[in-house]
């Protein structure tokens, strides 16, 4: 069951903390981290910028595969978003691919404060092998997944709805908590739904505030 709290999370206040080549260079493994992962051309950086209403929080590039490090952003106290290295990129040296994918795999397997995974896929080219492997790993680890079918504005409304339904049906095969929604950084499709999903994943970080408010209310009533 997802926990909900009334604390308002201001995603526009999100700011960059650090870049790390591997998990050993990340801050303490505590709090709640939500990771964004996807193929290098899935529009991950644009999605993060739209989520936070910032033009350059995550660096965008016309050359896929530029996210070579694990990038950590602070959303609120104890709440972080992690931009993971893109995968499936074609125009980079093999050794570099292996290095990036090793750091991505280490993070996913060993970072205990990871509490949710956002997997981004181009709505026109979804569920490639690496996408499916990522979702399978998350389900096996008990981590909830939000699939964003990006660049949803590239399809007309009818085709978009049909594609979303198709991928939702395909996602049932994974079992676990896997939600699929359309998303467009350009048109704002799915932005509010994404924020609502992150709110529920970050909610445990604010549970103590809710409890203190309840206690104060009870004392006043008494």
Secondary structure, 3 states (H helix, E strand, C coil): CCCCCCCCCCHHHCEEEEEECCHHHCCCCCCEEEEEEEECCCCHHHHHHHHHCCCCCCCCCCCCCCCCCEEEEEEECCEEEEECCCECCCCCCHHHHHHHHHHHHHHHHHCCCEEEEEEEEECCCCCCHHHHHHHHHHHHCCCEEEEEEECHHHCCHHHHHHHHHHHHHHHHHHCCCEEEEECCCCCCCCHHHHHHHHHHHHHHHHHHHHHHHHHHHHHHHC
